[in-house]
Amino acid sequence: MPHQLQEQREGHAPPARVVVTTAELRNLLDEAFRQGRSRPCPFCHVPLPYYWEPGDNQSENWRIGAPWKCSHGCHLVITEAALQLAKLYDVKVPRAERVALR
């Protein structure tokens, strides 16, 4: 049984994500990308994260654009960094979205 489903059945909620701005998340993604790549690439960069309304209370509320496919594998490092940080962070809901949610 997946760990998350087991936690839900046992009455344990998954840990809450830390809420950060999109700029802070972009810096975290960039740092993870720089640490994870095997060598510097003059072409690749982390796409900007943006708010995305999650389909449920368990999913992250942000996405990034698709990274360019790179012969050095940068796109794989960026994707892995996003997957890992999605477990830890949510972005602050933009003002327009907060108004619409009321």
C-alpha positions in Angstrom: 0.0 0.0 0.0 1.4 3.4 -0.9 2.8 5.3 2.2 0.4 8.3 1.7 -2.7 6.1 1.6 -1.5 4.2 4.7 -1.1 7.5 6.5 -4.6 8.6 5.5 -6.1 5.3 6.7 -4.2 5.6 10.0 -5.4 9.2 10.5 -2.0 10.8 9.9 -1.9 13.8 7.5 1.1 14.2 5.3 3.4 17.1 6.5 2.3 20.6 5.4 4.2 22.3 2.7 6.1 25.5 3.4 4.5 28.5 1.5 7.0 30.6 -0.4 6.7 33.2 -3.2 7.3 32.2 -6.8 10.6 34.1 -6.7 11.8 32.1 -3.6 10.7 28.9 -5.2 12.6 29.8 -8.4 15.7 30.4 -6.3 15.3 27.0 -4.6 14.8 25.3 -8.0 17.8 27.0 -9.4 20.0 26.0 -6.4 18.8 22.4 -6.7 19.5 22.4 -10.5 23.0 23.8 -10.0 23.8 21.2 -7.4 22.4 18.3 -9.4 23.9 18.9 -12.8 27.1 17.1 -13.7 28.7 20.1 -15.5 27.7 23.7 -16.3 25.6 24.2 -19.3 25.6 27.6 -21.0 22.1 27.1 -22.5 19.8 25.6 -19.8 17.9 27.4 -17.0 15.1 26.6 -14.7 11.7 27.7 -16.1 9.8 30.1 -13.9 7.3 28.5 -11.5 3.7 29.7 -11.6 0.6 29.2 -9.5 -1.7 26.3 -10.5 -5.0 25.5 -8.8 -4.5 21.9 -7.4 -7.2 19.3 -8.0 -7.1 18.3 -4.3 -5.7 19.3 -0.9 -2.8 16.9 -1.2 -1.2 18.2 -4.5 1.2 21.0 -4.9 -0.2 24.3 -6.2 2.5 25.2 -8.7 4.0 24.1 -12.0 7.0 24.9 -14.1 7.2 25.2 -17.9 8.7 22.2 -19.7 12.5 22.5 -19.7 14.3 22.2 -23.0 15.7 18.7 -23.7 19.4 19.0 -23.3 22.2 16.6 -24.4 23.8 17.0 -20.9 20.6 15.9 -19.2 19.8 19.2 -17.7 16.1 18.7 -18.3 16.1 15.6 -16.2 17.9 17.4 -13.3 15.3 20.2 -13.5 12.4 17.8 -13.5 13.8 15.8 -10.6 14.4 19.0 -8.6 10.8 20.1 -9.3 9.4 16.7 -8.2 11.4 16.8 -4.9 10.5 20.4 -4.1 6.9 19.8 -4.9 6.8 17.6 -1.8 8.1 20.5 0.4 6.8 23.8 -1.0 3.6 25.5 -2.2 3.6 29.0 -3.6 1.7 31.9 -2.2 -1.7 32.2 -3.9 -1.7 35.3 -6.2 -3.9 38.1 -5.0 -6.3 37.7 -8.0 -6.9 34.1 -7.1 -7.4 34.9 -3.4 -10.2 37.3 -4.3 -11.8 34.8 -6.7 -11.8 32.1 -3.9 -13.9 34.2 -1.5 
